[in-house]
Amino acid sequence: MTASISSSLRACCAAAALLAAGLALSGCAGMSETVAPAFADPAKYELYDCKQLEAERKAIAARTADLQKLMDKAETGTGGAVVSELAYRNDYVSVRGQAQLAEDAWRRNKCRDTPPGAAPAASAPQRPDIKPAPKPGSAAR
């Protein structure tokens, strides 16, 4: 009789522990939007110009989309929600924090998106083509 009670008690404790872990992990998901900036360096984008911020915002958006796809794919498998949380949530929260800080810098610098198809800015003046001088002693034929 005591063996069945102790095994029932163990099963009940295990179920309670799993439930508590599930609740803790689900709480992290809702909290990620407000805590995200805490996982990114607030001074990272202070010295970025608009061109650098535009490239960074695009890279962050691509990384966020990749992580979201990975999380969605993980959630389709057995125990997927736990795998998704353990494997990808920290990266996802960090990237969301970076995105928020990059957006803040974008607004602070009053940047605007480059229109599609716009010519890239000239990086340096082009040198005119100069032909090398003929070598001494060689005659032009």
N, C-alpha and C positions, 0 to 999 in steps of 0.2 A: 504494500500500500504506500509506504513512504517513497519507494522508488518511482511510482507513477506520479506522485505529487511533486517530487523533485524534478522529474523530466518535464512535467507540465509547467512548473515554475521557470525552468530554463528556457523552454519554448516561448513562454510569455515574455520573459526578459529579453530574449533575442528579438522578438517581434517589436517590443517597445524601443529597443536600441535602433533597429532599422527605421522605425517610424520617426524617431528623433533625428536620425541622420538625414532622412529625406526632408523633414521640415527645415533643418538647418541649411541644407543645400538649396532648397527652394527659396528660402529667405535671402540667400546671396544673390539670386537672379534678380529679384526686385530691387535690391540695394545697389546694384552695379552702376546704375545711371547717376546716382548721387555721390558715390564714392570714387568713380572713375578718375577724376582729376588727382586724387591722392596717390595714384599709381603711376603718374607721369611727372617728369621734371618741369616745373612751372617756368623756368627760365630758358628752356630749350629753344623757343622760337623768338626770343627777344631781339636778336640781331639779324633775323631773316628778312630779306627784302620780298617784295610781292612775287617775283618770279620764283624764288626758292619756296615760298609758302604755297604757291599754286602747285608746284611739282610734289611737294610734301603732302598736300591735301589729297591729291590724286592717288599717291602711293598708299596713304592711310585708308582711303575709301576702298581700294582694291584689297588690302589686307583684311579689313573689316568684313568685306563680302566673302573672302576666302574662309575666314574663321567661322562665319555664320553658316556657310555651306557645310563645313566639317562638323559643326555642332549638330546641324539638322540631320546629317547622314549618320552620325553616331547615335542619335536618339531613335533611329529606326531599329536598331539591334536590341538584343536582350540586355537589359540593364543599361540601356543607352543613355538615359538621363543622368545616371551617376557617372558613366564614362565621359559624357559630354562635359559635365561640370568639372570633373577631375582633370581631364586632358586639355580643355580649351578655354575654360572660363577665365582663368587668370590672364592669359594672353589677350582675350577679348576685352576684358575690363581695362587693361593697360592701353590697348590700341584706342579704345573709346576715349580714354583720358587724353591721349595725345591728340585725337581728333578735336576734342573740345578746346584744348589749349591752342591748337593751330587755327581754329575758327576764331577764337578770341583775338589772336595776333592779326589775323586777316582783317577783321573788323576794325581793330585799333589802327592799323596802317592804311585803312580805307582802300584796300585793294579791290580790283575788278578782274573777273575772269577774262582770259584772252579769248577773243571770238574764234570759233573754228575756222581754219583755213587762213588765218592771219599769218603774214610773213614774220618769221622770227627776227628779232632785233639783230642788227649788225654787231658782231662781237668785236671785230678789229678791222681797221682799214686794210684793204687788199694791196699787196705790193704789185707794181707793174711788172710784167714779164721782161726780164733783162737777159739778153743773150750773153753768154760768156765771151770775153775778148779772145781773139785767136792767140794761140801759143806763139811765142817768138820763134822765128826761124821756119815757121810753116807758111807756105805760100798758098793763097787761095786759088784754086784752079777752076 
